[in-house]
C-alpha cells in the first residue's frame, strides 16, 4: 500500500512536513487548513469594516438628499433643528404652501438647486388641491417661473383674471414671467396694466391684497 502523502488537488507526492504542494501550491489538508484560519478571519474583519463604511456613506448621502423642511414657515417652529417635518400629516393646501415658502426662501438666498429640487413636489401638491383661488394660483405661478415654465405661469395669470377681472396678482404674475424670460415689452405691458388697475382693485378690499400689501406696494414703486 502506498503511504506516500499526496496532494489532494494534483496527486503529486509530498514531503511529510510540507504545508503546500510544491507543484500546484494547494495547502496540505492537515496543516494547511489551520494555516488558512488566521487569513480567513482577517479577511472577514476587512469585509465587515468595508461594509460598515459603505453603510455609513449611503445613509449619509440619503440624509443629505432628503428634503430638509425644518424651520420653514410657521409650521416648523416645533420641529427638531435639522429634521424635516412630517408633511404627510398636512392638508394638500398646507403642504403646497409649505413647499412654496421653502422654494421662495431658497430662491431668495440664491440656492437655485434647492428651489428646483422642491419645485416638482410643490406642483404635485398644487395639483391635489380641492379648491383654487387667485392667491393659490399666484403662488403656483411663482413656482412655475422658478422652473422656467413661463407659458404655464402666464396661463395661470390669465386664469386669475378670468375669475376676477383686472386682478392685481394676475398682472403681477404676468409681469414676473415676462421679466424672467427677458421679454421687456411684455413686462412693461403687464406693469402698465397693474398700475392702471391698482387703485380700484385695492379699494375692493380683497383679503389677498391685504396679505400681500407690502409686495404689491413694492411692485408699484419699482421703476419709479
MARPA-675077 format. One line per 3 residues: number of its first residue (from 1); their letters; for each residue x, y, z of C-alpha. Coordinates in Angstrom, 3 decimals. Example, Ala and Ser with C-alpha at 12.3 -4.5 7.8 and 13.67 -1.06 7.14 Angstrom:
BEGIN
1 = as = 12.300:-4.500:7.800 ~ 13.670:-1.060:7.140;
REM end
This chain:
BEGIN
1 = xxx = 0.000:0.000:0.000 ~ 1.265:3.442:-0.898 ~ 1.616:5.516:2.307;
4 = xxx = 3.115:8.418:0.399 ~ 1.348:11.694:1.214 ~ -0.072:13.183:-1.931;
7 = xxx = -1.641:16.497:-2.885 ~ -5.422:16.210:-2.931 ~ -5.534:18.505:-5.966;
10 = xxx = -2.849:17.183:-8.331 ~ -1.791:13.938:-6.553 ~ 1.875:14.932:-6.543;
13 = xxx = 3.915:13.180:-3.800 ~ 4.572:15.459:-0.820 ~ 7.138:15.631:1.930;
16 = xxx = 5.594:14.654:5.316 ~ 6.391:18.145:6.685 ~ 5.109:20.019:3.624;
19 = xxx = 2.414:22.616:4.183 ~ 1.811:23.361:0.495 ~ 2.107:21.338:-2.692;
22 = xxx = 5.356:22.140:-4.488 ~ 3.611:21.677:-7.816 ~ 0.203:23.387:-7.614;
25 = xxx = 0.521:25.349:-4.380 ~ -2.549:23.744:-2.754 ~ -2.465:23.734:1.072;
28 = xxx = -1.929:20.320:2.622 ~ -5.151:19.275:4.374 ~ -3.963:18.875:7.938;
31 = xxx = -1.556:21.760:8.371 ~ -2.874:23.896:5.527 ~ -6.360:24.375:6.902;
34 = xxx = -5.015:25.579:10.223 ~ -2.631:27.851:8.369 ~ -5.517:29.468:6.482;
37 = xxx = -7.716:30.198:9.525 ~ -5.982:33.470:10.532 ~ -6.194:34.703:6.957;
40 = xxx = -9.877:33.839:6.715 ~ -10.587:35.683:9.970 ~ -8.554:38.689:8.826;
43 = xxx = -10.420:38.940:5.513 ~ -13.752:38.582:7.294 ~ -12.858:41.536:9.535;
46 = xxx = -11.827:43.592:6.498 ~ -15.078:42.819:4.656 ~ -17.157:43.724:7.707;
49 = xxx = -15.277:47.007:8.057 ~ -15.814:47.847:4.369 ~ -19.487:47.002:4.706;
52 = xxx = -19.807:49.320:7.700 ~ -18.115:52.175:5.835 ~ -20.371:51.654:2.807;
55 = xxx = -23.495:51.694:5.004 ~ -22.355:54.919:6.698 ~ -21.731:56.643:3.355;
58 = xxx = -25.064:55.510:1.912 ~ -27.072:56.658:4.937 ~ -25.158:59.951:4.995;
61 = xxx = -25.947:60.582:1.296 ~ -29.573:59.653:1.848 ~ -29.826:62.105:4.731;
64 = xxx = -28.236:64.844:2.610 ~ -30.636:64.170:-0.274 ~ -33.740:64.135:1.930;
67 = xxx = -35.640:67.431:1.712 ~ -34.841:69.451:4.833 ~ -38.062:71.235:5.664;
70 = xxx = -37.234:72.275:9.235 ~ -37.953:75.809:10.376 ~ -39.671:76.813:7.150;
73 = xxx = -42.768:78.876:7.790 ~ -44.793:78.830:10.972 ~ -45.268:75.059:10.903;
76 = xxx = -41.565:74.422:11.513 ~ -41.376:76.186:14.879 ~ -41.804:72.992:16.897;
79 = xxx = -39.528:70.841:14.753 ~ -36.212:69.495:15.910 ~ -33.455:71.562:14.202;
82 = xxx = -32.268:69.803:11.051 ~ -35.203:67.355:10.978 ~ -37.817:67.581:8.207;
85 = xxx = -41.437:67.966:9.338 ~ -43.946:65.255:8.541 ~ -45.763:66.925:5.657;
88 = xxx = -47.786:63.739:5.150 ~ -49.976:64.885:8.049 ~ -50.766:68.244:6.411;
91 = xxx = -53.697:69.066:4.188 ~ -52.875:69.433:0.468 ~ -53.130:73.211:0.798;
94 = xxx = -50.815:73.328:3.828 ~ -48.353:71.064:2.038 ~ -48.384:73.228:-1.079;
97 = xxx = -47.914:76.476:0.843 ~ -45.106:74.991:2.939 ~ -43.281:73.816:-0.176;
100 = xxx = -43.876:77.172:-1.890 ~ -42.361:79.013:1.066 ~ -39.355:76.679:1.055;
103 = xxx = -38.810:77.256:-2.664 ~ -39.093:81.032:-2.498 ~ -36.791:81.224:0.531;
106 = xxx = -34.184:79.128:-1.293 ~ -34.509:81.285:-4.427 ~ -34.080:84.496:-2.417;
109 = xxx = -30.956:83.032:-0.819 ~ -29.521:82.119:-4.223 ~ -29.907:78.372:-3.627;
112 = xxx = -31.277:77.540:-7.068 ~ -30.570:73.818:-6.688 ~ -32.772:73.542:-3.597;
115 = xxx = -35.524:75.621:-5.210 ~ -35.566:73.357:-8.268 ~ -35.446:70.229:-6.112;
118 = xxx = -38.619:71.163:-4.257 ~ -40.473:72.650:-7.255 ~ -41.885:69.360:-8.663;
121 = xxx = -43.142:68.454:-5.190 ~ -44.917:71.807:-4.916 ~ -46.532:71.469:-8.353;
124 = xxx = -47.650:67.957:-7.418 ~ -49.187:69.266:-4.188 ~ -50.896:72.071:-6.125;
127 = xxx = -52.498:69.520:-8.435 ~ -54.038:67.769:-5.417 ~ -55.830:70.854:-4.083;
130 = xxx = -59.591:70.630:-3.696 ~ -60.044:74.360:-4.277 ~ -58.276:77.128:-6.182;
133 = xxx = -58.263:80.880:-5.787 ~ -56.212:83.817:-7.078 ~ -53.721:83.586:-4.214;
136 = xxx = -53.006:79.863:-4.692 ~ -52.721:80.289:-8.455 ~ -50.294:83.156:-7.988;
139 = xxx = -48.113:81.038:-5.703 ~ -48.165:78.175:-8.207 ~ -47.192:80.628:-10.941;
142 = xxx = -44.183:81.744:-8.896 ~ -43.025:78.131:-8.651 ~ -43.502:77.666:-12.412;
145 = xxx = -41.337:80.728:-13.050 ~ -38.589:79.172:-10.886 ~ -38.841:76.115:-13.160;
148 = xxx = -38.711:78.409:-16.240 ~ -42.132:77.196:-17.341 ~ -43.120:80.693:-18.418;
151 = xxx = -46.112:79.781:-20.657 ~ -47.741:77.855:-17.804 ~ -47.168:80.782:-15.420;
154 = xxx = -48.711:83.202:-17.935 ~ -51.659:80.832:-18.364 ~ -52.265:80.945:-14.612;
157 = xxx = -52.198:84.748:-14.777 ~ -54.914:84.563:-17.452 ~ -56.928:82.155:-15.292;
160 = xxx = -56.725:84.522:-12.314 ~ -58.199:87.334:-14.378 ~ -60.836:85.114:-15.967;
163 = xxx = -62.233:84.546:-12.477 ~ -61.598:88.096:-11.267 ~ -61.208:90.712:-13.981;
166 = xxx = -58.213:93.063:-13.561 ~ -56.945:91.162:-10.503 ~ -53.581:92.628:-9.475;
169 = xxx = -51.990:89.225:-8.854 ~ -52.723:88.302:-12.462 ~ -50.962:91.435:-13.732;
172 = xxx = -48.065:90.902:-11.379 ~ -47.617:87.217:-12.248 ~ -47.689:88.047:-15.960;
175 = xxx = -45.066:90.756:-15.404 ~ -42.840:88.423:-13.355 ~ -42.978:85.728:-16.059;
178 = xxx = -42.136:88.273:-18.780 ~ -39.229:89.683:-16.794 ~ -37.851:86.213:-16.049;
181 = xxx = -37.858:85.234:-19.733 ~ -36.309:88.574:-20.720 ~ -39.331:89.964:-22.596;
184 = xxx = -39.114:93.632:-21.664 ~ -42.027:94.702:-23.866 ~ -44.383:92.170:-22.278;
187 = xxx = -43.124:93.173:-18.843 ~ -43.931:96.841:-19.482 ~ -47.414:95.975:-20.775;
190 = xxx = -48.185:93.928:-17.680 ~ -46.795:96.609:-15.399 ~ -48.850:99.295:-17.141;
193 = xxx = -51.998:97.194:-16.641 ~ -51.090:96.662:-12.975 ~ -50.753:100.413:-12.379;
196 = xxx = -53.997:101.119:-14.223 ~ -55.903:98.630:-12.070 ~ -54.129:99.343:-8.791;
199 = xxx = -56.316:101.898:-7.032 ~ -59.665:100.413:-7.977 ~ -58.586:96.874:-7.146;
202 = xxx = -57.014:97.829:-3.838 ~ -60.234:99.577:-2.853 ~ -62.089:96.277:-3.325;
205 = xxx = -60.614:95.037:-0.052 ~ -59.781:91.552:-1.271 ~ -58.128:89.526:1.549;
208 = xxx = -55.178:88.557:-0.669 ~ -54.440:92.242:-1.280 ~ -54.195:92.839:2.446;
211 = xxx = -51.988:89.769:2.881 ~ -49.632:90.850:0.080 ~ -49.912:94.620:0.557;
214 = xxx = -46.155:95.112:1.001 ~ -45.372:93.078:-2.126 ~ -47.949:94.957:-4.201;
217 = xxx = -46.704:98.331:-2.980 ~ -43.089:97.356:-3.740 ~ -44.047:96.366:-7.293;
220 = xxx = -45.950:99.629:-7.719 ~ -42.910:101.631:-6.637 ~ -40.442:99.618:-8.755;
223 = xx = -39.056:101.564:-11.685 ~ -40.056:104.962:-10.374;
REM end
